[in-house]
């Protein structure tokens, strides 16, 4: 479905072309003076400069070609050559009706050529509880998954579970020292106990202690390295014990993600790519990509002559290759972090045959992904542009630094969600909302309000920027917040229920009042917002539209009474506009991963 801005842009391009002007200059945008026009085109100024013509005269010729367009009530020239376009009431009514009738996409366009897209986000790890550092990746990745799927792509959301590597060896030897997993330590093929010898609490206790000990105790560290190597080589008891680590951790993580409304199509771990590594290393060697460097095997991914400034420990600055080589095999013969990521790309090529892979990972990993992506391009596992690292800023405390607990530690995600839910209950009671509902219904609403507050606070900011976490402000039912948007959605649902009780039904949409025009124009803008968010990989554009829509409806509701409108046609029209606003608002919130309650 094409929105009015796109349609008018095409009409303006044809008018520019008819005057011998590059049609790409005819770009139509929302007017920065809505009191004068709905849309505007400033292309005549740039075109006139290139043609050494008078911009106002050129604008007049283009405007003359646009006059008579049935979608426009007026075409006017302003200033040195701005073309102002005002849409007719009839065209707005038609477009609003199309939005209202589009049950699947609320007026948004879908892609012409769907792609196969893998989105790698969250990155949870075995034995490590989720903390606030996982929040942005989870929220942004979930929204992008929904957005890409909404536009018609085939999408796989992959948690890329951290279930392999040195931390597994640390846990194995820590359990061996405690004597709680003796049945798994014997050589041989088992059978081994099916009941897990560890709980999530055990893992959360053991891992940090073992990691700290490994830094101070070389013998312990060497045992952990040996256990890791034996696990990866297939030692049966260690594999059986590792499977319990994975099962226990994944179950807890799924509960945490479930509370946030985050789901995955794939839970592929680093272990899934591990079997591909030996063959991949040999393949890289055969292609002449592996180069020995101090006993290690690396891929030189810097392009000829490409350098960067590098500061050495002594303070001097030298020119170094940019980016540094990708370490594939260490001098000890071990596969490295980048090796696993490269093998994962190869795995995804085999399993999903992707057109695009998006990595929603902290911006601080930018150089790592540049190395891996370039290695994948050189190896032929992906084409240039098929791999994209979507870095993001940090969630900061009032001091502007990454958010911490009062004691200075990293806040667990479970504790953050609990704090948000407690605050949601408090705010609902203060606003006297949900008082007539059952305890179960009230609790469901409190959880939805909490998640809406957390998600909208994050997604209303550009992905690439950092923001200050302020739970009191985020939980307000006023202003640019998730709870405010939920309140507006519930308000419309209440209106629709009252209309049904009175026998009022939605009817043909008519546009007459300024607030009706504004709401119809806002509904029309959704398609552009979705397209821009998709193209730029920036969910905040959808969040911004949702807020504008809520504001627009609020103004409409105040200026244009629905159930006490002067006649049945106006009642039906305004009710239809209200329902269209609700459908689009809920669609936008769903793209952000936010569920709306029926009542408050």
Secondary structure, DSSP 8 states (H G I E B T S, - for coil): ---HHHHHHHHHHHHHHHTT--GGGG-EEE-S-TTT-SEEE-HHHHHHHHHT--HHHHHHHHHHHHTT-TTEEEEEEETTTEEEEEE-HHHHHHHHHHHHH-TTTTT----SS--EEEEEE---BTTB--BGGGHHHHHHHHHHHHHHHHTT-EEEEE--BB--SHHHHHHHHHHHHHTS-GGGTSSSS----SS-S--HHHHHHHHHHHHHHHHH-HHHHHHHHHHHHHHHHT-HHHHHHHHHHHHHHHHHHHHHHHHHT---SB--BHHHHHHHHHHHHHHHHHTT-EEEETTEEEE--S-TT-EEEEE-TTS-EEEEESS--EEEE-TTS-B-HHHHHHHHHHHHHHHT--SEEEEE--GGGHHHHHHHHHHHHHHTSS-TTSEEE-----EE-TTSSB---TTSS--BHHHHHHHHHHHHHHHHHHTT-STTS-HHHHHHHHHHHHHHHHHHHHHTS-TTS-EE--HHHHT-SSSSSHHHHHHHHHHHHHHHHHHHHTT---------SHHHHHHHHHHHTHHHHHHHHHHHT-THHHHHHHHHHHHHHHHHHHHS-STT-SSHHHHHHHHHHHHHHHHHHHHHHHHTT----S--
